[in-house]
Structure formats: structure tokens, C-alpha cells
């Protein structure tokens, strides 16, 4: 049975990263609600959303295009994580945990894209 996009390890890991970021940003200062919190949440959920959307397109070229967009969003997440660490909103260990998960998603995304390129 096809598990669809939810069966993809990369989607599962990206979804988990977004959940972790949502939970962590609950602790950010309230004055960041429409700034950093909004930006990092939007970028983090965009990763798994673009993996899902590309998968459902069912055309290799479109799929690769959406995976590339997911990679771009993942780079945004990296920038926002660094910014949150430098502002003191994320402690060293929390940053490392999120960054390790982000890097894992990046490796999985790169591997999936390589497997799809003819």
C-alpha cells in the first residue's frame, strides 16, 4: 500500500522539525509574534508542505521543483534559528537539537532530489 507523501521519511522528519519549532517558539518574547515567530514558523511548515505538494503532482520535473522550494525554506529556517540563538531566544542545546534535525532533513532532501534527477 502506498503511504503517499506521509510515508516519506523526509516528510516525516520535516514535519517533526516544524512541530518542534512551533513548540519552541511559544517561549519567544510576545513582541516577536508578528516578526521572528511568524517567519520561522512559516518557513518550517513550508518544508513539509512543499514536499507533500510536489509528491502529489506526480510529475518528476514538478516534484523536483517543489523539493527545491523546500530546500530554500529549509535555508530560511537555518537563518532564523541562527538569529534566534544570537538574540538569546534559543539556548545553545536547543539550537543544536533543532539545527541537527534541520541538517538531517537537508541531507534527506538532497538524497531524494539526487534519486529523481535522470
MODELLER restraints for C-alpha pairs under 7 A, 6 or more apart:
rsr = mdl.restraints
at = mdl.atoms
rsr.add(forms.Gaussian(group=physical.xy_distance, feature=features.Distance(at['CA:5:A'], at['CA:11:A']), mean=6.70, stdev=0.5))
rsr.add(forms.Gaussian(group=physical.xy_distance, feature=features.Distance(at['CA:5:A'], at['CA:52:A']), mean=5.42, stdev=0.5))
rsr.add(forms.Gaussian(group=physical.xy_distance, feature=features.Distance(at['CA:5:A'], at['CA:55:A']), mean=6.11, stdev=0.5))
rsr.add(forms.Gaussian(group=physical.xy_distance, feature=features.Distance(at['CA:6:A'], at['CA:12:A']), mean=6.49, stdev=0.5))
rsr.add(forms.Gaussian(group=physical.xy_distance, feature=features.Distance(at['CA:10:A'], at['CA:105:A']), mean=5.99, stdev=0.5))
rsr.add(forms.Gaussian(group=physical.xy_distance, feature=features.Distance(at['CA:10:A'], at['CA:108:A']), mean=5.58, stdev=0.5))
rsr.add(forms.Gaussian(group=physical.xy_distance, feature=features.Distance(at['CA:10:A'], at['CA:109:A']), mean=6.41, stdev=0.5))
rsr.add(forms.Gaussian(group=physical.xy_distance, feature=features.Distance(at['CA:11:A'], at['CA:48:A']), mean=5.35, stdev=0.5))
rsr.add(forms.Gaussian(group=physical.xy_distance, feature=features.Distance(at['CA:11:A'], at['CA:51:A']), mean=6.36, stdev=0.5))
rsr.add(forms.Gaussian(group=physical.xy_distance, feature=features.Distance(at['CA:13:A'], at['CA:105:A']), mean=6.15, stdev=0.5))
rsr.add(forms.Gaussian(group=physical.xy_distance, feature=features.Distance(at['CA:14:A'], at['CA:47:A']), mean=6.28, stdev=0.5))
rsr.add(forms.Gaussian(group=physical.xy_distance, feature=features.Distance(at['CA:14:A'], at['CA:48:A']), mean=5.24, stdev=0.5))
rsr.add(forms.Gaussian(group=physical.xy_distance, feature=features.Distance(at['CA:14:A'], at['CA:105:A']), mean=5.93, stdev=0.5))
rsr.add(forms.Gaussian(group=physical.xy_distance, feature=features.Distance(at['CA:15:A'], at['CA:45:A']), mean=6.93, stdev=0.5))
rsr.add(forms.Gaussian(group=physical.xy_distance, feature=features.Distance(at['CA:15:A'], at['CA:48:A']), mean=5.48, stdev=0.5))
rsr.add(forms.Gaussian(group=physical.xy_distance, feature=features.Distance(at['CA:17:A'], at['CA:101:A']), mean=6.42, stdev=0.5))
rsr.add(forms.Gaussian(group=physical.xy_distance, feature=features.Distance(at['CA:17:A'], at['CA:102:A']), mean=6.87, stdev=0.5))
rsr.add(forms.Gaussian(group=physical.xy_distance, feature=features.Distance(at['CA:18:A'], at['CA:41:A']), mean=6.97, stdev=0.5))
rsr.add(forms.Gaussian(group=physical.xy_distance, feature=features.Distance(at['CA:18:A'], at['CA:44:A']), mean=4.91, stdev=0.5))
rsr.add(forms.Gaussian(group=physical.xy_distance, feature=features.Distance(at['CA:18:A'], at['CA:45:A']), mean=5.34, stdev=0.5))
rsr.add(forms.Gaussian(group=physical.xy_distance, feature=features.Distance(at['CA:21:A'], at['CA:41:A']), mean=6.73, stdev=0.5))
rsr.add(forms.Gaussian(group=physical.xy_distance, feature=features.Distance(at['CA:22:A'], at['CA:41:A']), mean=6.21, stdev=0.5))
rsr.add(forms.Gaussian(group=physical.xy_distance, feature=features.Distance(at['CA:25:A'], at['CA:37:A']), mean=6.07, stdev=0.5))
rsr.add(forms.Gaussian(group=physical.xy_distance, feature=features.Distance(at['CA:28:A'], at['CA:89:A']), mean=5.87, stdev=0.5))
rsr.add(forms.Gaussian(group=physical.xy_distance, feature=features.Distance(at['CA:40:A'], at['CA:77:A']), mean=5.81, stdev=0.5))
rsr.add(forms.Gaussian(group=physical.xy_distance, feature=features.Distance(at['CA:40:A'], at['CA:80:A']), mean=5.83, stdev=0.5))
rsr.add(forms.Gaussian(group=physical.xy_distance, feature=features.Distance(at['CA:43:A'], at['CA:73:A']), mean=5.17, stdev=0.5))
rsr.add(forms.Gaussian(group=physical.xy_distance, feature=features.Distance(at['CA:43:A'], at['CA:74:A']), mean=6.96, stdev=0.5))
rsr.add(forms.Gaussian(group=physical.xy_distance, feature=features.Distance(at['CA:43:A'], at['CA:76:A']), mean=6.27, stdev=0.5))
rsr.add(forms.Gaussian(group=physical.xy_distance, feature=features.Distance(at['CA:43:A'], at['CA:77:A']), mean=5.90, stdev=0.5))
rsr.add(forms.Gaussian(group=physical.xy_distance, feature=features.Distance(at['CA:44:A'], at['CA:73:A']), mean=6.82, stdev=0.5))
rsr.add(forms.Gaussian(group=physical.xy_distance, feature=features.Distance(at['CA:44:A'], at['CA:74:A']), mean=6.77, stdev=0.5))
rsr.add(forms.Gaussian(group=physical.xy_distance, feature=features.Distance(at['CA:44:A'], at['CA:77:A']), mean=6.01, stdev=0.5))
rsr.add(forms.Gaussian(group=physical.xy_distance, feature=features.Distance(at['CA:46:A'], at['CA:70:A']), mean=6.58, stdev=0.5))
rsr.add(forms.Gaussian(group=physical.xy_distance, feature=features.Distance(at['CA:46:A'], at['CA:73:A']), mean=6.32, stdev=0.5))
rsr.add(forms.Gaussian(group=physical.xy_distance, feature=features.Distance(at['CA:47:A'], at['CA:70:A']), mean=4.36, stdev=0.5))
rsr.add(forms.Gaussian(group=physical.xy_distance, feature=features.Distance(at['CA:47:A'], at['CA:73:A']), mean=5.79, stdev=0.5))
rsr.add(forms.Gaussian(group=physical.xy_distance, feature=features.Distance(at['CA:47:A'], at['CA:74:A']), mean=6.24, stdev=0.5))
rsr.add(forms.Gaussian(group=physical.xy_distance, feature=features.Distance(at['CA:50:A'], at['CA:66:A']), mean=5.39, stdev=0.5))
rsr.add(forms.Gaussian(group=physical.xy_distance, feature=features.Distance(at['CA:50:A'], at['CA:67:A']), mean=6.42, stdev=0.5))
rsr.add(forms.Gaussian(group=physical.xy_distance, feature=features.Distance(at['CA:50:A'], at['CA:69:A']), mean=6.76, stdev=0.5))
rsr.add(forms.Gaussian(group=physical.xy_distance, feature=features.Distance(at['CA:50:A'], at['CA:70:A']), mean=5.47, stdev=0.5))
rsr.add(forms.Gaussian(group=physical.xy_distance, feature=features.Distance(at['CA:51:A'], at['CA:66:A']), mean=6.35, stdev=0.5))
rsr.add(forms.Gaussian(group=physical.xy_distance, feature=features.Distance(at['CA:51:A'], at['CA:67:A']), mean=5.64, stdev=0.5))
rsr.add(forms.Gaussian(group=physical.xy_distance, feature=features.Distance(at['CA:51:A'], at['CA:70:A']), mean=6.47, stdev=0.5))
rsr.add(forms.Gaussian(group=physical.xy_distance, feature=features.Distance(at['CA:54:A'], at['CA:62:A']), mean=6.20, stdev=0.5))
rsr.add(forms.Gaussian(group=physical.xy_distance, feature=features.Distance(at['CA:54:A'], at['CA:63:A']), mean=4.10, stdev=0.5))
rsr.add(forms.Gaussian(group=physical.xy_distance, feature=features.Distance(at['CA:54:A'], at['CA:66:A']), mean=4.92, stdev=0.5))
rsr.add(forms.Gaussian(group=physical.xy_distance, feature=features.Distance(at['CA:54:A'], at['CA:67:A']), mean=6.67, stdev=0.5))
rsr.add(forms.Gaussian(group=physical.xy_distance, feature=features.Distance(at['CA:55:A'], at['CA:63:A']), mean=5.72, stdev=0.5))
rsr.add(forms.Gaussian(group=physical.xy_distance, feature=features.Distance(at['CA:57:A'], at['CA:63:A']), mean=6.49, stdev=0.5))
rsr.add(forms.Gaussian(group=physical.xy_distance, feature=features.Distance(at['CA:60:A'], at['CA:116:A']), mean=6.90, stdev=0.5))
rsr.add(forms.Gaussian(group=physical.xy_distance, feature=features.Distance(at['CA:64:A'], at['CA:113:A']), mean=6.21, stdev=0.5))
rsr.add(forms.Gaussian(group=physical.xy_distance, feature=features.Distance(at['CA:71:A'], at['CA:106:A']), mean=6.91, stdev=0.5))
rsr.add(forms.Gaussian(group=physical.xy_distance, feature=features.Distance(at['CA:81:A'], at['CA:95:A']), mean=6.90, stdev=0.5))
rsr.add(forms.Gaussian(group=physical.xy_distance, feature=features.Distance(at['CA:84:A'], at['CA:90:A']), mean=5.70, stdev=0.5))
rsr.add(forms.Gaussian(group=physical.xy_distance, feature=features.Distance(at['CA:85:A'], at['CA:91:A']), mean=6.38, stdev=0.5))
rsr.add(forms.Gaussian(group=physical.xy_distance, feature=features.Distance(at['CA:85:A'], at['CA:95:A']), mean=6.58, stdev=0.5))
